[in-house]
Amino acid sequence: QVLLVESGGGLVQAGESLRLSCVASKSFVEIRSMGWYRQTPGKQRELVASVTRTSSTNYADSVKGRFTISSEFAENTVYLQMNSLKVEDTAVYYCECIGRVGPGIGVNNYWGQGTQVTVSS
């Protein structure tokens, strides 16, 4: 069963913008935070940005001032606005949700299938 669905990836030129969206299934009975990670071949998956239910945000140093994460938790949705994109931002971007999918299930991390972002020069 697909619990997280990402969209908005694509091919853009350096300096342009892209907006990613992630929708978590209504199966979640609790969501504590949602965020975005990215991964390129041969590298570890790294945190890009995250936001908690109380609106606390966290950004990787490499994207501060360029990316903005926002959330609509009532709709189980998180967005990542990416401005001034660089070639180095090219990666598969994964949505993450920390929460519970049932009252008898503990808190866990859940991942989407990823959306490709390619930035050309």
ChimeraX commands (.cxc) that place a marker at each C-alpha (Angstrom):
marker #1 position 0.00,0.00,0.00 radius 0.5
marker #1 position 1.30,3.45,-0.94 radius 0.5
marker #1 position 1.31,5.70,2.12 radius 0.5
marker #1 position 3.15,8.73,0.73 radius 0.5
marker #1 position 2.89,10.15,-2.78 radius 0.5
marker #1 position 5.34,12.75,-4.10 radius 0.5
marker #1 position 4.87,14.93,-7.14 radius 0.5
marker #1 position 6.35,18.00,-8.78 radius 0.5
marker #1 position 9.76,16.77,-9.85 radius 0.5
marker #1 position 11.12,17.48,-13.28 radius 0.5
marker #1 position 13.87,18.95,-15.40 radius 0.5
marker #1 position 14.76,22.62,-15.00 radius 0.5
marker #1 position 17.67,24.92,-15.71 radius 0.5
marker #1 position 19.92,26.34,-13.01 radius 0.5
marker #1 position 18.38,29.38,-11.39 radius 0.5
marker #1 position 14.82,28.24,-11.95 radius 0.5
marker #1 position 12.28,27.03,-9.41 radius 0.5
marker #1 position 10.35,23.89,-8.67 radius 0.5
marker #1 position 7.68,22.99,-6.11 radius 0.5
marker #1 position 7.39,19.49,-4.70 radius 0.5
marker #1 position 4.29,18.12,-3.01 radius 0.5
marker #1 position 3.77,15.11,-0.78 radius 0.5
marker #1 position 0.45,13.74,0.38 radius 0.5
marker #1 position 0.28,11.20,3.19 radius 0.5
marker #1 position -2.51,8.67,3.30 radius 0.5
marker #1 position -5.47,9.29,5.58 radius 0.5
marker #1 position -4.47,5.98,7.15 radius 0.5
marker #1 position -2.18,7.99,9.43 radius 0.5
marker #1 position -3.85,8.47,12.79 radius 0.5
marker #1 position -1.02,10.73,13.95 radius 0.5
marker #1 position 1.61,12.74,12.11 radius 0.5
marker #1 position 4.39,14.30,14.14 radius 0.5
marker #1 position 6.50,15.66,11.32 radius 0.5
marker #1 position 7.05,15.52,7.59 radius 0.5
marker #1 position 10.10,16.28,5.57 radius 0.5
marker #1 position 12.15,15.92,2.44 radius 0.5
marker #1 position 15.34,13.97,1.87 radius 0.5
marker #1 position 17.37,13.58,-1.28 radius 0.5
marker #1 position 19.77,10.99,-2.62 radius 0.5
marker #1 position 22.16,10.66,-5.54 radius 0.5
marker #1 position 23.94,7.47,-6.68 radius 0.5
marker #1 position 26.75,6.50,-4.36 radius 0.5
marker #1 position 25.74,8.94,-1.64 radius 0.5
marker #1 position 23.84,8.69,1.62 radius 0.5
marker #1 position 20.30,9.94,1.73 radius 0.5
marker #1 position 20.43,13.38,3.33 radius 0.5
marker #1 position 17.91,15.63,5.02 radius 0.5
marker #1 position 16.86,18.63,2.97 radius 0.5
marker #1 position 14.14,20.10,5.16 radius 0.5
marker #1 position 11.59,19.05,7.73 radius 0.5
marker #1 position 8.67,20.55,9.60 radius 0.5
marker #1 position 6.95,19.45,12.79 radius 0.5
marker #1 position 3.31,19.62,13.76 radius 0.5
marker #1 position 4.16,22.68,15.83 radius 0.5
marker #1 position 5.75,24.36,12.80 radius 0.5
marker #1 position 9.37,23.96,13.81 radius 0.5
marker #1 position 11.53,23.73,10.70 radius 0.5
marker #1 position 14.96,22.36,9.95 radius 0.5
marker #1 position 17.02,22.92,6.80 radius 0.5
marker #1 position 20.25,21.62,5.43 radius 0.5
marker #1 position 22.86,24.37,5.28 radius 0.5
marker #1 position 23.16,23.92,1.53 radius 0.5
marker #1 position 19.54,24.93,0.91 radius 0.5
marker #1 position 18.98,27.64,3.51 radius 0.5
marker #1 position 17.71,30.80,1.90 radius 0.5
marker #1 position 16.73,28.96,-1.28 radius 0.5
marker #1 position 14.26,26.26,-0.20 radius 0.5
marker #1 position 11.15,26.65,1.92 radius 0.5
marker #1 position 9.19,23.83,3.49 radius 0.5
marker #1 position 5.54,24.31,4.36 radius 0.5
marker #1 position 2.79,22.04,5.59 radius 0.5
marker #1 position -0.95,21.60,5.68 radius 0.5
marker #1 position -1.23,18.85,8.24 radius 0.5
marker #1 position -5.01,18.90,8.16 radius 0.5
marker #1 position -4.61,17.64,4.60 radius 0.5
marker #1 position -1.62,15.42,5.41 radius 0.5
marker #1 position 0.40,17.46,2.95 radius 0.5
marker #1 position 3.87,18.97,2.85 radius 0.5
marker #1 position 5.47,21.14,0.18 radius 0.5
marker #1 position 9.01,22.06,-0.74 radius 0.5
marker #1 position 9.45,25.28,-2.68 radius 0.5
marker #1 position 12.86,25.18,-4.34 radius 0.5
marker #1 position 14.20,28.45,-5.73 radius 0.5
marker #1 position 17.53,29.34,-7.32 radius 0.5
marker #1 position 18.13,25.70,-8.13 radius 0.5
marker #1 position 21.69,24.55,-8.67 radius 0.5
marker #1 position 23.09,21.60,-10.57 radius 0.5
marker #1 position 24.15,20.19,-7.20 radius 0.5
marker #1 position 20.48,19.94,-6.21 radius 0.5
marker #1 position 19.97,17.17,-8.76 radius 0.5
marker #1 position 18.75,14.09,-6.91 radius 0.5
marker #1 position 15.80,11.88,-6.18 radius 0.5
marker #1 position 13.75,13.62,-3.53 radius 0.5
marker #1 position 11.92,11.49,-0.99 radius 0.5
marker #1 position 9.08,12.50,1.26 radius 0.5
marker #1 position 9.25,11.28,4.85 radius 0.5
marker #1 position 6.50,11.12,7.43 radius 0.5
marker #1 position 6.99,10.36,11.11 radius 0.5
marker #1 position 3.80,9.13,12.64 radius 0.5
marker #1 position 1.46,6.25,13.33 radius 0.5
marker #1 position -0.77,4.42,10.86 radius 0.5
marker #1 position -2.94,2.85,13.55 radius 0.5
marker #1 position -3.81,3.31,17.23 radius 0.5
marker #1 position -2.06,0.06,18.10 radius 0.5
marker #1 position 1.02,0.81,16.02 radius 0.5
marker #1 position 4.05,2.66,17.30 radius 0.5
marker #1 position 5.60,5.76,15.81 radius 0.5
marker #1 position 7.67,5.00,12.74 radius 0.5
marker #1 position 9.29,6.63,9.73 radius 0.5
marker #1 position 7.57,6.17,6.38 radius 0.5
marker #1 position 8.95,6.97,2.95 radius 0.5
marker #1 position 7.56,7.84,-0.43 radius 0.5
marker #1 position 8.86,6.34,-3.65 radius 0.5
marker #1 position 10.70,9.49,-4.66 radius 0.5
marker #1 position 10.49,12.10,-7.40 radius 0.5
marker #1 position 13.39,12.98,-9.69 radius 0.5
marker #1 position 14.70,16.55,-9.77 radius 0.5
marker #1 position 17.24,17.31,-12.47 radius 0.5
marker #1 position 18.90,20.71,-12.77 radius 0.5
marker #1 position 20.89,21.45,-15.90 radius 0.5
marker #1 position 23.38,24.23,-16.54 radius 0.5
marker link #1:1,2 radius 0.2
marker link #1:2,3 radius 0.2
marker link #1:3,4 radius 0.2
marker link #1:4,5 radius 0.2
marker link #1:5,6 radius 0.2
marker link #1:6,7 radius 0.2
marker link #1:7,8 radius 0.2
marker link #1:8,9 radius 0.2
marker link #1:9,10 radius 0.2
marker link #1:10,11 radius 0.2
marker link #1:11,12 radius 0.2
marker link #1:12,13 radius 0.2
marker link #1:13,14 radius 0.2
marker link #1:14,15 radius 0.2
marker link #1:15,16 radius 0.2
marker link #1:16,17 radius 0.2
marker link #1:17,18 radius 0.2
marker link #1:18,19 radius 0.2
marker link #1:19,20 radius 0.2
marker link #1:20,21 radius 0.2
marker link #1:21,22 radius 0.2
marker link #1:22,23 radius 0.2
marker link #1:23,24 radius 0.2
marker link #1:24,25 radius 0.2
marker link #1:25,26 radius 0.2
marker link #1:26,27 radius 0.2
marker link #1:27,28 radius 0.2
marker link #1:28,29 radius 0.2
marker link #1:29,30 radius 0.2
marker link #1:30,31 radius 0.2
marker link #1:31,32 radius 0.2
marker link #1:32,33 radius 0.2
marker link #1:33,34 radius 0.2
marker link #1:34,35 radius 0.2
marker link #1:35,36 radius 0.2
marker link #1:36,37 radius 0.2
marker link #1:37,38 radius 0.2
marker link #1:38,39 radius 0.2
marker link #1:39,40 radius 0.2
marker link #1:40,41 radius 0.2
marker link #1:41,42 radius 0.2
marker link #1:42,43 radius 0.2
marker link #1:43,44 radius 0.2
marker link #1:44,45 radius 0.2
marker link #1:45,46 radius 0.2
marker link #1:46,47 radius 0.2
marker link #1:47,48 radius 0.2
marker link #1:48,49 radius 0.2
marker link #1:49,50 radius 0.2
marker link #1:50,51 radius 0.2
marker link #1:51,52 radius 0.2
marker link #1:52,53 radius 0.2
marker link #1:53,54 radius 0.2
marker link #1:54,55 radius 0.2
marker link #1:55,56 radius 0.2
marker link #1:56,57 radius 0.2
marker link #1:57,58 radius 0.2
marker link #1:58,59 radius 0.2
marker link #1:59,60 radius 0.2
marker link #1:60,61 radius 0.2
marker link #1:61,62 radius 0.2
marker link #1:62,63 radius 0.2
marker link #1:63,64 radius 0.2
marker link #1:64,65 radius 0.2
marker link #1:65,66 radius 0.2
marker link #1:66,67 radius 0.2
marker link #1:67,68 radius 0.2
marker link #1:68,69 radius 0.2
marker link #1:69,70 radius 0.2
marker link #1:70,71 radius 0.2
marker link #1:71,72 radius 0.2
marker link #1:72,73 radius 0.2
marker link #1:73,74 radius 0.2
marker link #1:74,75 radius 0.2
marker link #1:75,76 radius 0.2
marker link #1:76,77 radius 0.2
marker link #1:77,78 radius 0.2
marker link #1:78,79 radius 0.2
marker link #1:79,80 radius 0.2
marker link #1:80,81 radius 0.2
marker link #1:81,82 radius 0.2
marker link #1:82,83 radius 0.2
marker link #1:83,84 radius 0.2
marker link #1:84,85 radius 0.2
marker link #1:85,86 radius 0.2
marker link #1:86,87 radius 0.2
marker link #1:87,88 radius 0.2
marker link #1:88,89 radius 0.2
marker link #1:89,90 radius 0.2
marker link #1:90,91 radius 0.2
marker link #1:91,92 radius 0.2
marker link #1:92,93 radius 0.2
marker link #1:93,94 radius 0.2
marker link #1:94,95 radius 0.2
marker link #1:95,96 radius 0.2
marker link #1:96,97 radius 0.2
marker link #1:97,98 radius 0.2
marker link #1:98,99 radius 0.2
marker link #1:99,100 radius 0.2
marker link #1:100,101 radius 0.2
marker link #1:101,102 radius 0.2
marker link #1:102,103 radius 0.2
marker link #1:103,104 radius 0.2
marker link #1:104,105 radius 0.2
marker link #1:105,106 radius 0.2
marker link #1:106,107 radius 0.2
marker link #1:107,108 radius 0.2
marker link #1:108,109 radius 0.2
marker link #1:109,110 radius 0.2
marker link #1:110,111 radius 0.2
marker link #1:111,112 radius 0.2
marker link #1:112,113 radius 0.2
marker link #1:113,114 radius 0.2
marker link #1:114,115 radius 0.2
marker link #1:115,116 radius 0.2
marker link #1:116,117 radius 0.2
marker link #1:117,118 radius 0.2
marker link #1:118,119 radius 0.2
marker link #1:119,120 radius 0.2
marker link #1:120,121 radius 0.2
view
